[in-house]
Amino acid sequence: MSLQCGIIGITNVGKSTLFNCMSNTKVEITNFAFSSNKSNLAVMNVPDNRLQELEKIQPTEKLIPTTVEIVDIPGLTKGANQGEGVGNKFLGDIRNTDALIHVLRCFDDENLPHVDESVDPVRDIETIDFELQVQDLESVEKKIIRLGKLVKIGDKDAKQGIEVLKRVKEHLESMQNARDYELSETDKKVLDDIFLLTAKPVIYVCNVDDASAISGNAYVEKVKESLNDQNTEVLVIAGKLEAEIADLEDLEDRVEFLSDAGLTEPGVNKLIRSAYSLLNLMSFFTVGPKEIRAWTIKKGMTAPQAAGVIHSDLERGFIRAEVMKYNDYIEIGSEAKVKDAGKFHVEGKNYIVDDGDLLNIRFNV
C-alpha cells in the first residue's frame, strides 16, 4: 500500500537525523543550509510488540512486520514558493506525499546556526505554513480559471465548483490551512485533483536537547500552546540522543542506554507508529508456524478488501473470514481455547476489519 509520509521543516532542524534513526538509508547531515539537493525515501518497519506476543503462543519461523514509506524532504525557508533555496522542486515532492511530519527545532546550539538567526519553533511553523499556503493559492486560482472556461459553455457543476474554490481561496488568504476548513464530502471532490499541500494531515515533532527528552522544555510548551485549537499530535524527541541509540548494534546496550535516559523505547518508534496512523493505516495479522505477519490496510476496509492485500485471488474468491480478536487470543492462549470460549467469529463480506484482528480467509477460485 504505497502511501507516503513526508518529513518537512526549515533547514537545520534535525529532519535528516531523525530520518537516519528510523531507517537504514543514511543521508548526509551538515550544518549548512541548502546542503541537500534531493529528497530521500526509505521503507521502514513499523514497531509492533504484538508480533512478539503472538509468537509466545504460536512458535513460528519468522516474524514479518508491516512497513511505512517515509520521505526526507530537504529544508525549506522563506521564499521557497519563488524558488529560494531549492524551493519549488521540494514543494512538488511534498505534493506527492499523503501526510506530513513537521520537525521543529526546540533546542539551542551555538555550533548549529539557525537560518533565521534565532530559535523560535512557532515562527518556523508560520514560515512553512505560509510557503505552502502560497503554493495552494496558486493551485486554487489556476483551477478557478479552468472551471471559468467551462461555465461559459453552460457547465453547472463547474459553477458550483468555483463557489467552493472561492471559499477555500478566501480561507487561504487569511493565512489558514486547508485542513482546518470544513467542507462536505461533495465539496472536497472539487479539490481532489489539485492535491492541496495544507490539506494534508500533519503531526509535529519537537526536536529537543537530551535533557528535555522526557518532559520537553519552554520551546515545546510554546508549540503546544500555538497548536492548542488544532486536531493534531505533538511528539517530543531528542534527535541527538536517538542518533546515539541508533548507532548501538547490541540490543542489551540499547536497553541500558534507554533506561539511563529514562525512556522505555526509542522515540522514533513512536514517531513511525504515529506516521502509520496518520496515513489512516492499521494492521491485521495472519498466524502460523511458517510466519506471523502483520498486513497493512486502510481503516474501514472490509474482510474481502483485507484478503485482497494478501492476494487478489483471496478477494476474488472470498467466502468468509474466520476472526479472532488479538486481546482474546493473547488472554485465552490458543485458537482452540478461543473457540471454546465462544469468541471465534465467522464473518462475511460486510465485516469491517478491526486493528489487530487475526484473520484466516476461506476462499474458492
Helices and strands as residue ranges (DSSP letters): E 4-8, H 15-22, E 40-45, H 50-57, E 63-64, E 67-72, G 80-82, H 87-95, E 99-106, H 121-151, H 156-173, G 178-180, H 185-191, G 192-194, G 197-199, E 202-208, G 210-212, H 218-226, E 233-237, H 239-246, H 251-260, H 267-278, E 281-287, E 292-298, H 303-310, H 312-316, E 318-324, H 326-332, H 335-340, E 345-347, E 358-363
